[in-house]
């Protein structure tokens, strides 16, 4: 078995850098906004929430609606700062940050298929599959375009360097 080259090899030529796009957080933020609005105004039309506000106090119900926001902001900032996807001339290097286990490089010679799904606001995911595993890149803007680049790189037909958008 031939040893694999190191991922910190300066000879790896970058083709594409991508990461978690801010638009990927939009559905969760919209859902949290609606839930917060329901809790803030629910005491006027939801009997159970009105009773809870009478027992605990209106300020406790207000705090309940706000408690989700720090968690959402933390998750969004973590993903936006730490998720990075780097396509080189020989491998796909994925980093999900310090809260996740390291992802071994996906060598382009081992890629069997690349699947992409585009969701709301042009953001979705790309899954790169080998014979033994699949790596899903979440929060990718224009996933179809990124999948085309991955396919071209794995088939050896892509240019040496592509502009990064």
C-alpha positions in Angstrom: 0.0 0.0 0.0 1.4 3.4 -1.0 1.4 6.0 1.9 -0.9 8.9 1.4 0.6 12.4 1.0 0.2 14.7 3.9 -2.6 17.3 3.8 -0.3 20.1 4.9 1.8 19.5 1.8 2.5 23.0 0.3 2.4 21.3 -3.2 -1.4 20.9 -2.9 -2.8 23.4 -5.3 -6.0 25.0 -4.1 -9.0 24.9 -6.5 -11.9 25.9 -4.4 -12.5 27.2 -0.8 -16.0 27.2 0.6 -17.7 27.2 4.0 -20.9 27.5 5.8 -22.9 30.3 4.2 -24.9 32.8 6.4 -28.1 32.1 4.4 -28.0 28.5 5.7 -29.1 29.8 9.1 -32.2 31.7 7.7 -34.8 28.8 8.2 -33.8 28.3 11.9 -33.8 32.1 12.5 -37.2 32.5 10.9 -38.6 29.6 12.9 -37.2 31.0 16.1 -38.6 34.4 15.3 -42.1 33.0 14.8 -41.8 30.9 18.0 -40.6 34.0 20.0 -43.5 36.0 18.6 -46.0 33.4 19.6 -44.6 33.2 23.2 -44.5 37.1 23.5 -48.0 37.6 22.3 -49.5 34.2 23.3 -50.7 35.3 26.7 -53.5 37.2 25.0 -54.9 34.2 23.1 -53.4 31.0 24.6 -55.0 30.1 27.9 -52.2 27.8 29.1 -49.5 30.5 28.4 -51.6 33.1 30.2 -51.9 30.8 33.3 -48.1 30.2 33.1 -47.5 34.0 33.0 -49.8 34.5 36.0 -48.0 31.8 38.0 -44.4 32.6 37.0 -44.7 36.2 36.1 -44.7 37.9 32.7 -41.0 38.5 32.9 -40.3 34.7 33.1 -42.4 34.1 29.9 -40.5 36.9 28.2 -37.2 35.4 29.2 -38.4 32.0 27.9 -38.8 33.5 24.5 -35.4 35.1 24.5 -33.4 32.0 25.8 -33.3 30.4 22.3 -31.5 33.3 20.7 -28.1 33.0 22.4 -28.0 29.3 21.5 -28.9 30.0 17.8 -26.3 32.8 17.5 -23.6 30.5 19.1 -24.3 27.7 16.6 -24.4 30.1 13.7 -21.2 31.8 14.6 -19.4 28.5 15.2 -20.4 27.1 11.8 -19.7 30.3 9.9 -16.2 30.6 11.4 -15.1 27.0 11.7 -16.7 25.0 8.8 -14.3 25.0 5.8 -14.2 23.0 2.7 -11.0 23.0 0.6 -10.7 21.3 -2.7 -7.2 20.9 -3.9 -5.7 19.2 -7.0 -5.5 15.9 -5.1 -8.0 15.9 -2.2 -11.0 17.4 -0.5 -10.1 18.7 3.0 -13.0 19.2 5.4 -12.9 20.9 8.8 -15.9 21.1 11.0 -14.1 22.8 13.9 -13.1 21.8 17.4 -16.5 20.4 18.5 -16.2 17.6 15.8 -13.8 14.8 15.2 -11.2 15.5 12.4 -12.3 14.4 9.0 -9.7 12.4 7.1 -9.0 13.8 3.6 -11.1 12.5 0.7 -8.6 11.7 -2.0 -10.0 12.5 -5.4 -8.8 9.2 -6.8 -11.3 7.5 -4.4 -14.4 9.6 -5.2 -17.2 7.4 -6.6 -20.0 10.0 -6.8 -21.0 13.6 -5.8 -24.6 14.4 -4.9 -25.9 17.9 -4.3 -29.2 19.2 -3.0 -30.2 22.9 -3.1 -32.7 24.1 -0.6 -34.2 27.4 0.4 -32.4 30.6 -0.6 -29.9 28.7 -2.9 -28.2 27.0 0.0 -27.9 23.3 0.5 -25.5 20.4 0.9 -23.0 18.5 -1.2 -22.2 14.8 -0.4 -18.9 13.3 -1.7 -19.0 9.5 -1.6 -16.2 7.0 -1.8 -16.3 3.2 -1.6 -16.1 3.3 2.2 -17.6 6.6 3.4 -19.6 9.7 2.6 -18.8 13.2 3.6 -21.6 15.8 3.6 -20.8 19.4 3.3 -23.7 21.4 4.8 -24.6 25.1 4.4 -23.1 25.4 0.9 -24.2 28.2 -1.3 -24.9 27.1 -4.9 -24.3 23.4 -4.1 -24.9 22.3 -7.7 -22.0 24.5 -9.0 -19.7 23.2 -6.2 -20.6 19.6 -7.1 -19.7 20.2 -10.7 -16.3 21.4 -9.6 -15.8 18.3 -7.4 -16.8 16.0 -10.2 -14.4 17.7 -12.6 -11.6 17.5 -10.1 -12.2 13.9 -9.3 -12.3 12.9 -13.0 -9.1 14.9 -13.7 -10.8 17.2 -16.3 -10.8 20.4 -14.2 -8.3 23.3 -14.7 -5.3 23.6 -12.4 -6.7 26.7 -10.7 -10.2 28.1 -10.7 -11.3 31.5 -9.5 -12.7 31.6 -6.0 -16.1 33.4 -5.8 
